[in-house]
Amino acid sequence: MYWAGGGWRDVGLARNTLGRGLRWAGTLIAIVAAGYACAAALPWTRELFADQRNSGLGACDVAWRVLINVPFGTVLLEEVAFRGVLYGLVLRRRGPLAATLFSSALFGLWHILPSLSLATAKPALDPGFSGTVLGTVLVDAGAVLFTAASGCLFCELRRRSDSLLAPMGLHWATNALGYICGFLLR
């Protein structure tokens, strides 16, 4: 972004928009927390938090993921790359629609490898999809499409709030609070 002549505003981190971004982030975190609490309380949605990839995690492991790995290894990296730099570069040349589509498509594709084990890791998906190539492909394609759609939402949050902090808050909340709920519900 710097080499393209952009600045902090183009990345969504202008000083005068940080307060608004923080307010958006706080509100979004509260909404996700409330939604997860409702889902955890209902018997027919509670099983969606089960994930074999996290079944052996202890409290310290979950704390590490929630406080270090997710905010710095996932959210900061992905939001700066996809909703900061990529979105900002395309926005300058092609406008918000092109920036959203380009950034979100790449965000979805970025999640191909991490979602390859979903068919076997999520017990809610296991009966129909586990152990087959077709099941793995269908679940992975669904995860990539869902992630791309999430990217569109993240881009819209960045556009409306004029801050990268809003999508960062939602991204952290969905990932980190999911770990917490999964841990508490086993």
C-alpha positions in Angstrom: 0.0 0.0 0.0 2.8 2.3 0.9 4.5 1.7 -2.5 1.2 2.4 -4.3 1.0 5.8 -2.6 -1.6 4.9 0.0 -1.7 5.6 3.7 -3.3 4.5 6.9 -6.8 5.6 5.7 -6.5 3.3 2.7 -5.8 0.4 5.0 -8.7 1.3 7.3 -6.5 2.5 10.2 -6.8 6.3 10.0 -6.5 7.8 13.4 -9.8 9.7 13.2 -11.8 6.5 12.5 -10.3 4.3 15.3 -12.9 5.3 17.9 -15.8 4.5 15.6 -14.1 1.2 14.6 -13.7 0.2 18.3 -17.4 1.0 19.0 -18.4 -1.2 16.0 -16.1 -4.0 17.2 -17.4 -3.9 20.7 -21.0 -4.1 19.5 -20.3 -6.9 17.1 -18.4 -8.9 19.8 -21.4 -8.5 22.1 -23.8 -9.7 19.4 -21.7 -12.8 18.6 -21.4 -13.6 22.3 -25.2 -13.4 22.7 -25.7 -15.5 19.7 -23.2 -18.1 20.8 -24.8 -18.2 24.3 -28.2 -18.8 22.8 -26.8 -21.5 20.5 -25.0 -23.2 23.4 -28.2 -23.1 25.5 -30.3 -24.9 22.9 -29.9 -28.7 22.7 -30.3 -28.9 18.9 -27.6 -26.3 18.2 -25.2 -27.2 21.0 -23.7 -30.1 19.1 -22.5 -27.6 16.4 -19.7 -26.5 18.8 -18.2 -30.0 18.9 -14.9 -30.2 16.9 -12.5 -33.1 17.1 -9.6 -30.8 16.2 -10.0 -29.1 19.6 -11.2 -32.1 21.8 -7.8 -32.5 23.6 -7.3 -28.8 24.4 -6.9 -27.8 28.0 -7.7 -24.4 29.5 -4.2 -23.0 28.9 -4.4 -24.1 25.2 -7.8 -22.4 24.8 -6.5 -19.3 26.5 -3.5 -19.3 24.2 -5.7 -19.6 21.1 -8.2 -16.9 22.3 -5.7 -14.4 23.5 -2.6 -14.9 21.2 -3.2 -17.2 18.2 -6.5 -16.0 17.0 -6.0 -12.2 17.5 -2.4 -12.1 16.2 -2.0 -15.3 14.0 -5.4 -15.2 12.4 -7.3 -11.9 12.7 -4.5 -9.4 12.5 -2.8 -11.2 9.6 -6.0 -11.9 7.6 -7.7 -8.6 8.2 -4.7 -6.4 7.3 -4.1 -8.5 4.2 -7.6 -9.0 2.9 -9.7 -6.0 4.2 -6.7 -3.7 4.7 -4.2 -3.9 1.9 -6.0 -5.9 -0.9 -9.3 -4.2 -0.3 -7.7 -0.7 -0.1 -5.6 -1.2 -3.3 -8.6 -2.4 -5.4 -10.8 0.2 -3.8 -8.5 3.0 -5.1 -8.7 1.7 -8.7 -12.0 0.0 -9.1 -14.4 1.0 -6.3 -16.0 -0.8 -3.4 -17.8 -3.6 -5.3 -14.7 -4.8 -7.1 -12.7 -4.5 -3.9 -15.2 -6.5 -2.0 -15.5 -9.3 -4.6 -11.7 -9.6 -5.2 -10.8 -9.5 -1.5 -13.6 -11.9 -0.5 -12.8 -14.4 -3.3 -9.2 -14.6 -2.2 -10.2 -14.8 1.4 -12.4 -17.8 0.6 -9.6 -19.5 -1.4 -7.2 -18.8 1.4 -9.3 -21.2 3.5 -9.1 -24.2 1.2 -6.3 -26.0 3.1 -7.6 -25.2 6.7 -11.0 -26.6 5.9 -9.9 -29.9 4.3 -10.4 -31.8 7.6 -13.9 -30.4 8.4 -15.7 -33.4 7.1 -14.2 -35.6 9.8 -13.5 -33.0 12.5 -17.1 -31.8 12.9 -19.3 -34.6 14.3 -22.4 -32.8 13.1 -21.1 -33.4 9.5 -19.6 -36.8 10.0 -22.5 -39.2 9.2 -22.9 -38.0 5.6 -19.5 -36.7 4.6 -16.7 -38.4 6.6 -14.3 -40.7 4.9 -15.2 -40.0 1.2 -13.5 -37.8 -1.3 -16.8 -36.4 -2.5 -17.7 -35.6 1.1 -14.4 -33.8 1.7 -14.8 -31.9 -1.6 -18.4 -30.8 -0.8 -17.6 -29.8 2.8 -14.5 -27.9 1.7 -16.3 -26.1 -1.2 -19.0 -25.1 1.2 -16.5 -23.8 3.7 -14.7 -21.8 1.0 -18.0 -20.3 -0.2 -19.1 -19.5 3.4 -15.7 -17.9 4.1 -16.0 -15.8 0.9 -19.4 -14.7 2.0 -18.0 -13.9 5.4 -15.4 -11.9 3.6 -18.1 -9.8 1.9 -19.6 -9.1 5.3 -16.2 -8.1 6.7 -15.6 -5.8 3.7 -19.0 -4.2 4.2 -18.3 -3.6 7.9 -15.0 -2.0 6.9 -16.7 0.2 4.4 -19.6 1.3 6.7 -17.4 1.9 9.8 -14.5 3.3 7.7 -12.2 1.3 10.0 -10.5 -2.1 9.9 -11.3 -2.5 13.6 -14.9 -3.4 12.9 -14.2 -6.6 10.9 -11.4 -7.4 13.2 -13.8 -7.4 16.1 -16.3 -9.7 14.4 -13.5 -12.0 13.1 -12.0 -12.4 16.6 -15.4 -12.9 18.2 -16.5 -15.7 15.8 -13.2 -17.6 16.1 -12.2 -17.0 19.7 -15.6 -17.2 21.3 -16.2 -20.4 19.3 -13.2 -21.9 21.0 -14.5 -20.9 24.4 -18.0 -22.3 23.8 -16.6 -25.5 22.4 -14.3 -25.9 25.4 -17.1 -25.2 27.9 -19.6 -27.5 26.3 -17.6 -30.7 26.0 
